Amino acid sequence: MPAFRLALPLALLRPSALARLPARLLAAQALARSRRSLGRLDDHILRDIGLTREQAESEALRAAWDAPMHWKG
């Protein structure tokens, strides 16, 4: 009989990784929402926070999983 293997990475099979999954999904959703909001800010508000329109649009287009490592803790 052939042995069947799950196509999931081993890290996802650990209980601690599964327990953190909902929190990671919520964090990715919040990051995506924040980035969309950043892209909708007026130019004068962007100047107040030290960003150009191009920087804000570039950040707004980044994927939710594209976050700095220190955010992923």
ZIMOBEL-V256904 format. One line per field, one symbol per residue. ss: DSSP state (H for helix, E for strand, C for the rest). psi: psi as a letter, one per 40 degrees, with the letter a starting at -180 (. if undefined). burial: + if it has 16 or more other ideal C-beta (glycine too) atoms within 10 Angstrom, else -. A space follows every 10 residues. Layout:
ss: ???
psi: ???
burial: ???
This chain:
ss: CCCCCCCCCH HHHCHHHHHH HHHHHHHHHH HHHHHHHHHC CCHHHHHHCC CCHHHHHHHH CCCCCCCCHH HHC
psi: hihiiieiid deehddddde dddddddddd ddddddddee iiddddddef iidddddddd eiidegiide de.
burial: ---------- ---------- ------++-- +---+--+-- +----+---- +----+---+ ---------- ---
